[in-house]
Amino acid sequence: MKIFEIRDALHKELAHQMKMTADRLTAGTAGDFAGYKQLVGRLAGHRDGIAAVDAVFHKLLTDEEA
């Protein structure tokens, strides 16, 4: 089903962005505490993005079934 392919593509891209941000964080590229906080915030944002995608797709699927 196409809707699952879209959801999976969004998850994949957000997971890729999370990995890139986590790699930067663990490599020590933050530079200072402000940079560290920014990277940690980006990770939280990506995680929130995945949750939002799941919530929207759950709503779409449950509305279709009703």
C-alpha positions in Angstrom: 0.0 0.0 0.0 1.4 3.4 -1.0 0.6 5.1 2.3 3.0 2.7 4.1 5.8 3.5 1.6 5.4 7.2 2.3 5.5 6.6 6.0 8.6 4.4 5.7 10.3 7.0 3.5 9.7 9.7 6.1 11.0 7.4 8.8 14.1 6.6 6.8 14.9 10.2 6.1 14.4 11.3 9.7 16.5 8.3 10.9 19.2 9.3 8.5 19.1 12.9 9.8 19.3 11.6 13.4 22.3 9.4 12.6 24.1 12.4 10.9 23.4 14.6 13.9 24.4 11.9 16.4 27.7 11.3 14.5 28.5 15.0 14.7 27.7 15.0 18.4 29.9 12.0 19.2 32.7 13.3 17.0 32.9 16.3 19.2 32.1 18.8 16.5 29.8 20.8 18.8 32.6 23.1 19.8 31.1 24.4 22.9 28.1 23.9 25.2 25.8 26.0 23.1 26.7 23.8 20.0 26.2 20.7 22.1 22.7 21.9 23.2 21.8 22.7 19.6 22.8 19.2 18.4 20.9 17.5 21.3 17.9 19.7 20.4 18.1 18.6 16.8 18.1 15.0 17.9 15.0 15.6 20.1 13.4 17.4 17.1 14.0 14.4 14.8 12.5 12.1 17.4 9.5 14.4 17.7 9.2 14.4 13.9 9.0 10.6 13.8 6.3 10.7 16.5 4.4 13.3 14.5 4.6 11.2 11.4 3.3 8.2 13.3 0.5 10.2 14.8 -0.6 11.6 11.4 -0.5 8.3 9.7 -2.3 6.6 12.6 -5.1 9.2 12.3 -5.3 8.8 8.5 -5.6 5.0 8.8 -8.1 5.1 11.6 -10.2 7.7 9.8 -10.2 5.6 6.6 -11.5 2.6 8.6 -14.3 4.5 10.3 
